[in-house]
Structure formats: C-alpha cells, structure tokens
Amino acid sequence: MKRKKVKKEKISTHSVERANRLEHLAGVIAVPQDILADSILISVYGKQCVRLENYKGILDYSDTQIKIWSKDGKVVITGKKIHISYCSDVELCIMGEISRIQYME
C-alpha cells in the first residue's frame, strides 16, 4: 500500500505566537479574541440601529446603502432612510429602517 504525500502549508512562527498570545490574553481578561485582534464589532438594536466598532472607513453613503471598510473586509448596510447618526475614529452608529447587513471580502 502506497502512502500519499500530504503537502504541508507553512505557517510563520510569528503568526502562531501572536495567535497564542491573543488567545491567552482573551482568556485572562474574559474578552473575545476578535476584539483584541482589532476585528470589527457590530451591535444590532432592533431594525433601527446598528453600531460598528473598529471600522476603518466609510466607502459609500446614501439613504439606502452605506458601505463600511474594516480590517476583515467590507460591511454593507441597506435599508430605507438610513443615515449616520454618530461617527468617531473607532465607532459608527447607523439609524433608519435597516433591512440587511452583508459581509463582503
């Protein structure tokens, strides 16, 4: 019986060490690992409010669609009469009749 050779993917030791440190730190302070990794955090309050933290920028803005750029890709929020009610360097609040939140890479 012949054994198949399995191609192993190389992973840098730096990325493994960083992931291990983040996982350990998240466990110690009881914070989800994605927050420590600077990933986008999206909070939805009913159909009227979406709050985004750790976003990188606003790509497109209209009263029916807002495209947000994040470390993880794009987030597209669609609806009727939507608008940005609050915006800071790390937090964004969108209000209106929200119908869909879509993640795109």
C-alpha positions in Angstrom: 0.0 0.0 0.0 1.4 3.4 -1.0 1.1 6.4 1.2 0.1 9.7 -0.3 2.3 12.7 0.3 0.4 15.4 2.0 1.5 18.9 1.2 2.0 20.9 4.4 1.3 24.5 4.5 3.9 26.6 6.1 2.7 28.9 8.9 5.0 31.6 10.2 6.1 31.2 13.9 5.3 34.9 14.4 1.6 34.4 13.4 1.3 31.3 15.6 2.9 33.1 18.6 0.7 36.1 18.1 -2.5 34.0 18.0 -1.4 32.1 21.1 -0.7 35.4 23.0 -4.1 36.8 21.9 -5.9 33.6 23.0 -4.2 33.6 26.3 -4.9 37.3 26.9 -8.5 36.9 25.9 -8.9 34.1 28.4 -7.2 36.0 31.2 -9.4 39.2 30.9 -12.5 37.5 29.6 -12.7 39.4 26.3 -13.4 37.7 23.0 -10.3 37.2 20.9 -11.7 39.0 17.8 -11.9 42.3 19.8 -8.3 42.1 20.8 -7.4 41.3 17.1 -8.9 44.7 16.1 -11.8 43.0 14.1 -15.0 44.9 13.5 -17.6 44.5 16.2 -21.2 45.0 15.1 -24.1 45.5 17.5 -27.7 45.5 16.2 -30.5 47.1 18.2 -33.8 46.0 16.6 -34.3 47.1 13.0 -33.5 50.8 13.7 -29.9 50.9 14.9 -26.5 49.4 14.0 -23.4 50.3 15.9 -19.9 49.4 14.4 -16.7 49.5 16.4 -13.1 49.2 15.0 -14.1 50.2 11.5 -11.5 51.7 9.1 -13.5 54.0 6.9 -16.7 54.8 5.0 -16.6 53.7 1.4 -20.1 54.8 0.1 -23.0 56.6 1.7 -26.6 57.1 0.6 -30.0 57.0 2.2 -30.5 53.3 1.1 -27.0 51.9 1.5 -23.8 52.5 3.5 -20.6 50.6 2.8 -18.0 50.4 5.6 -14.4 49.3 5.3 -13.0 47.1 8.1 -9.9 45.0 8.7 -12.0 41.9 7.8 -13.5 43.3 4.6 -16.5 45.4 3.6 -19.8 45.6 5.5 -22.8 46.8 3.5 -25.8 48.0 5.4 -29.0 48.5 3.3 -32.4 49.9 4.2 -34.7 53.0 3.9 -33.9 56.4 5.2 -30.7 55.2 6.8 -28.1 57.8 8.0 -25.1 58.0 10.2 -26.2 59.5 13.5 -22.8 59.3 15.2 -19.3 58.9 14.0 -15.9 58.9 15.7 -12.4 57.4 15.0 -13.5 54.0 16.3 -17.3 53.9 16.5 -20.1 54.5 14.0 -23.8 54.5 14.6 -26.3 54.0 11.7 -30.0 54.7 12.2 -33.0 54.1 10.0 -35.2 51.3 8.6 -32.4 48.7 8.3 -33.2 45.7 6.2 -29.9 43.9 5.7 -26.3 43.7 6.9 -24.0 42.0 4.5 -20.3 41.0 4.9 -18.1 41.1 1.7 -14.4 40.3 1.3 
